[in-house]
Amino acid sequence: NNKHNEANGEKNRDGESHNRSWNCGAEGPTNNPTINRLREQQKRNFLATLILSQGVPMIRSGDEIGHTQRGNNNSYCQDNEINWQNWCLTQEQKDLFNFVCKLIRIWRENPVLQRRFFFQGHPLRGAGVKDILWLTPAGNEMTDTDWNIGFVRCLGVRLDGEMPDEVDERGNLIIGSTLLLLMNAYHRELPFALYKTGPKEFWSLLVDTAEPNAPAGKFKGGELYPLQPRSLSLFQLNVNGWEKIKRLVGRGEKLPTPEE
């Protein structure tokens, strides 16, 4: 779909015309419930992709409540409802706001989303598993061939939360949770094999943009997760505390010390 800058008085010629956006099947407001549900899901997809990415999340005021500027991408001259924030929120806006709050909480609680250095893409200091691992829906590591298949619309990424290459201000290893992020841009449901886990480990569902109120289910490695059309799901690896300590000690890592 195209920009809607008509209200600027320049016959829609101002602003960026190369918009990689999609109206989900109707231009402008619609009463079609299917289209509106998809639009809400796409908002969650975009915000989750942004906040769960590496680096500082750059969110514009109003994104958290779905402020669209009515399609105007050059609204500098609009001192009216196009730019103003209406804080009398609809239920959909309240739901989106709560979803963003949940994402921010996950971001703050997981150091692997706040790394100071780039991932290296290989095992670090005897970890045995790469710090970042890209996955196919079969749960296998992506190969060069997989990366060059033009029709692929689904992939996953495992982020090692123990981060053996980063330490805190006291020189202690930063120990966090390992995360698994699955993304399906296809228009149909796809079964995704969750990455393998140890005998006392399981994946816990944190976010599913298709079902924002889904309960936190538990899944074993290798289990097929029904990844919904045009959705993103985030899992956290739950590890027995003693198992994690034994693994770190076996690698010769310096364990965190209590705050003095």
C-alpha positions as CSV (number, residue, x, y, z in Angstrom):
1,N,0.0,0.0,0.0
2,N,1.0,3.6,-0.4
3,K,1.6,6.6,1.9
4,H,-1.4,8.8,2.7
5,N,0.1,12.4,3.0
6,E,-2.9,14.1,1.2
7,A,-3.6,16.2,4.3
8,N,-0.2,17.9,3.9
9,G,-1.4,19.8,0.9
10,E,1.2,18.7,-1.5
11,K,-0.9,16.2,-3.5
12,N,0.7,13.3,-1.7
13,R,4.1,14.0,-3.4
14,D,6.0,14.7,-0.1
15,G,7.5,12.0,2.1
16,E,9.2,8.7,1.2
17,S,7.3,6.8,-1.5
18,H,9.2,3.5,-1.1
19,N,7.1,1.9,1.6
20,R,7.5,-1.8,2.3
21,S,4.2,-2.0,4.0
22,W,1.1,-4.2,3.6
23,N,-2.5,-3.3,4.4
24,C,-3.5,-7.0,5.1
25,G,-6.2,-6.9,2.4
26,A,-7.9,-3.5,2.8
27,E,-6.8,0.1,2.5
28,G,-7.4,2.2,5.6
29,P,-9.9,1.4,8.4
30,T,-12.1,-1.7,8.0
31,N,-14.8,-3.6,9.8
32,N,-13.4,-6.9,8.5
33,P,-12.6,-8.9,11.7
34,T,-10.1,-11.2,10.0
35,I,-8.1,-8.3,8.6
36,N,-8.2,-6.4,11.9
37,R,-7.0,-9.5,13.8
38,L,-4.1,-9.9,11.4
39,R,-3.2,-6.3,11.7
40,E,-3.0,-6.6,15.5
41,Q,-0.8,-9.7,15.1
42,Q,1.5,-7.9,12.7
43,K,1.9,-5.1,15.2
44,R,3.0,-7.6,17.8
45,N,5.3,-9.2,15.2
46,F,7.1,-6.0,14.4
47,L,7.4,-4.9,18.1
48,A,8.7,-8.3,19.2
49,T,11.2,-8.4,16.3
50,L,12.5,-5.0,17.3
51,I,12.7,-5.4,21.1
52,L,14.1,-8.9,21.0
53,S,16.9,-7.9,18.5
54,Q,20.4,-7.0,19.6
55,G,21.2,-3.4,20.3
56,V,19.1,-0.6,21.8
57,P,15.4,-0.9,20.8
58,M,14.4,2.3,19.1
59,I,10.7,2.7,19.8
60,R,8.8,5.9,18.8
61,S,6.3,7.3,21.3
62,G,3.0,5.9,20.3
63,D,4.2,2.7,18.8
64,E,3.3,0.9,22.0
65,I,-0.4,1.8,21.5
66,G,-0.5,1.4,17.7
67,H,-0.4,5.1,16.7
68,T,-0.5,5.0,12.9
69,Q,-0.6,8.7,11.9
70,R,-3.4,7.5,9.5
71,G,-0.8,6.5,7.0
72,N,1.0,9.9,6.9
73,N,4.7,9.4,6.9
74,N,5.6,13.1,6.8
75,S,3.4,14.5,9.4
76,Y,5.6,17.4,10.7
77,C,3.0,20.0,9.7
78,Q,0.0,18.3,11.3
79,D,-0.8,19.8,14.7
80,N,-4.0,17.8,15.1
81,E,-5.3,14.3,15.6
82,I,-3.0,12.9,13.0
83,N,0.0,13.5,15.4
84,W,-1.6,13.9,18.8
85,Q,-1.6,10.9,21.1
86,N,-5.1,9.9,22.2
87,W,-4.8,8.4,25.7
88,C,-8.4,7.2,25.8
89,L,-7.3,3.8,24.7
90,T,-9.4,1.2,23.0
91,Q,-9.2,-2.4,24.3
92,E,-6.9,-3.3,21.4
93,Q,-4.5,-0.5,22.3
94,K,-4.5,-1.6,26.0
95,D,-3.7,-5.1,24.9
96,L,-0.9,-4.0,22.7
97,F,0.5,-1.8,25.5
98,N,0.5,-4.7,27.9
99,F,2.2,-6.9,25.3
100,V,5.0,-4.3,24.8
101,C,5.4,-4.1,28.6
102,K,5.8,-7.9,28.7
103,L,8.5,-7.7,25.9
104,I,10.4,-5.0,27.7
105,R,10.4,-7.1,30.9
106,I,11.8,-10.1,29.0
107,W,14.4,-7.8,27.5
108,R,15.5,-6.5,30.9
109,E,15.6,-10.0,32.5
110,N,17.8,-11.6,29.7
111,P,21.4,-10.4,29.4
112,V,21.7,-12.3,26.1
113,L,19.5,-9.7,24.5
114,Q,21.7,-6.9,25.7
115,R,25.2,-8.1,24.6
116,R,28.0,-5.5,24.4
117,F,29.8,-7.5,21.7
118,F,28.8,-9.2,18.5
119,F,28.1,-12.9,18.4
120,Q,30.9,-15.0,17.0
121,G,29.0,-17.9,15.6
122,H,31.2,-20.7,17.0
123,P,31.7,-22.5,20.4
124,L,33.4,-20.4,23.0
125,R,35.8,-21.6,25.6
126,G,34.7,-25.2,25.6
127,A,31.0,-24.4,25.6
128,G,30.3,-27.1,23.0
129,V,27.5,-25.1,21.5
130,K,27.8,-22.0,19.3
131,D,26.9,-18.7,21.0
132,I,24.3,-18.2,18.2
133,L,22.8,-21.0,16.2
134,W,20.5,-20.6,13.2
135,L,17.9,-23.4,12.8
136,T,15.7,-24.9,10.1
137,P,12.1,-26.0,11.0
138,A,13.6,-29.5,11.3
139,G,15.6,-28.3,14.3
140,N,18.9,-28.6,12.5
141,E,21.6,-25.9,12.0
142,M,21.2,-24.0,8.8
143,T,23.7,-24.7,6.1
144,D,24.9,-22.4,3.3
145,T,22.4,-24.2,1.0
146,D,19.6,-23.4,3.4
147,W,20.5,-19.7,3.5
148,N,20.3,-19.5,-0.3
149,I,16.9,-21.2,-0.7
150,G,14.8,-18.3,-2.0
151,F,11.4,-19.6,-0.9
152,V,12.3,-20.1,2.8
153,R,9.9,-18.1,5.1
154,C,10.6,-19.8,8.4
155,L,13.7,-20.1,10.6
156,G,14.8,-20.1,14.2
157,V,17.7,-18.9,16.3
158,R,19.2,-20.2,19.6
159,L,21.0,-17.6,21.7
160,D,23.3,-19.1,24.4
161,G,22.5,-17.2,27.6
162,E,25.6,-18.3,29.5
163,M,27.7,-16.0,27.4
164,P,31.2,-17.3,28.2
165,D,32.8,-14.3,26.3
166,E,31.2,-11.5,28.5
167,V,31.8,-10.6,32.2
168,D,30.2,-8.0,34.5
169,E,31.9,-5.1,36.2
170,R,33.3,-7.5,38.9
171,G,34.9,-9.8,36.4
172,N,32.3,-12.5,36.8
173,L,30.9,-14.5,34.0
174,I,27.4,-13.2,32.9
175,I,25.0,-16.1,33.4
176,G,21.6,-15.8,31.9
177,S,19.0,-17.9,30.2
178,T,19.3,-19.5,26.8
179,L,16.6,-18.3,24.4
180,L,15.0,-19.9,21.3
181,L,13.3,-17.6,18.8
182,L,11.1,-19.0,16.1
183,M,9.8,-16.9,13.2
184,N,7.2,-17.9,10.5
185,A,6.5,-15.4,7.7
186,Y,4.6,-18.0,5.8
187,H,0.8,-17.8,5.5
188,R,0.3,-21.3,6.8
189,E,1.0,-23.1,10.1
190,L,4.4,-24.9,10.1
191,P,5.6,-27.5,12.6
192,F,8.9,-26.5,14.1
193,A,11.1,-29.0,15.9
194,L,12.4,-27.4,19.1
195,Y,16.2,-27.5,19.5
196,K,17.5,-30.5,21.5
197,T,17.6,-30.3,25.3
198,G,19.3,-32.2,28.1
199,P,17.5,-34.9,30.1
200,K,16.6,-32.4,32.9
201,E,15.9,-29.5,30.6
202,F,12.8,-28.2,28.8
203,W,11.7,-25.2,26.8
204,S,9.2,-22.8,28.4
205,L,7.0,-20.6,26.1
206,L,7.4,-16.9,26.9
207,V,5.7,-15.3,23.8
208,D,3.6,-16.3,20.9
209,T,2.4,-13.4,18.8
210,A,-0.5,-15.4,17.4
211,E,-1.7,-16.2,20.9
212,P,-0.6,-13.3,23.2
213,N,-2.4,-14.8,26.2
214,A,-1.2,-18.3,25.7
215,P,-0.1,-20.1,29.0
216,A,3.6,-20.8,29.5
217,G,3.7,-24.4,28.3
218,K,6.6,-26.7,28.7
219,F,8.2,-28.5,25.7
220,K,11.0,-31.0,25.4
221,G,13.7,-30.7,22.7
222,G,12.7,-32.3,19.5
223,E,9.0,-31.8,20.1
224,L,7.1,-30.2,17.2
225,Y,5.7,-26.8,18.0
226,P,2.8,-25.6,15.8
227,L,4.2,-22.3,14.6
228,Q,1.2,-20.3,13.5
229,P,1.0,-18.3,10.2
230,R,2.8,-15.0,10.3
231,S,3.9,-15.3,13.9
232,L,6.9,-15.3,16.2
233,S,7.4,-17.4,19.3
234,L,10.0,-17.1,22.0
235,F,11.1,-19.9,24.4
236,Q,13.4,-20.0,27.4
237,L,15.6,-23.0,28.3
238,N,14.9,-24.2,31.8
239,V,17.9,-25.9,33.4
240,N,18.3,-27.4,36.8
241,G,20.4,-25.1,38.8
242,W,23.0,-27.7,39.8
243,E,23.2,-28.9,36.2
244,K,24.1,-25.4,35.1
245,I,26.7,-25.0,37.9
246,K,28.3,-28.4,37.0
247,R,28.5,-27.4,33.4
248,L,30.1,-24.1,34.1
249,V,32.6,-25.6,36.6
250,G,33.5,-28.3,34.0
251,R,34.4,-25.5,31.6
252,G,36.6,-23.9,34.2
253,E,34.5,-20.8,34.4
254,K,34.6,-18.4,37.3
255,L,31.2,-18.4,39.0
256,P,29.4,-15.3,40.1
257,T,30.0,-14.2,43.7
258,P,27.3,-12.7,46.0
259,E,27.1,-9.0,46.2
260,E,29.1,-7.6,49.2
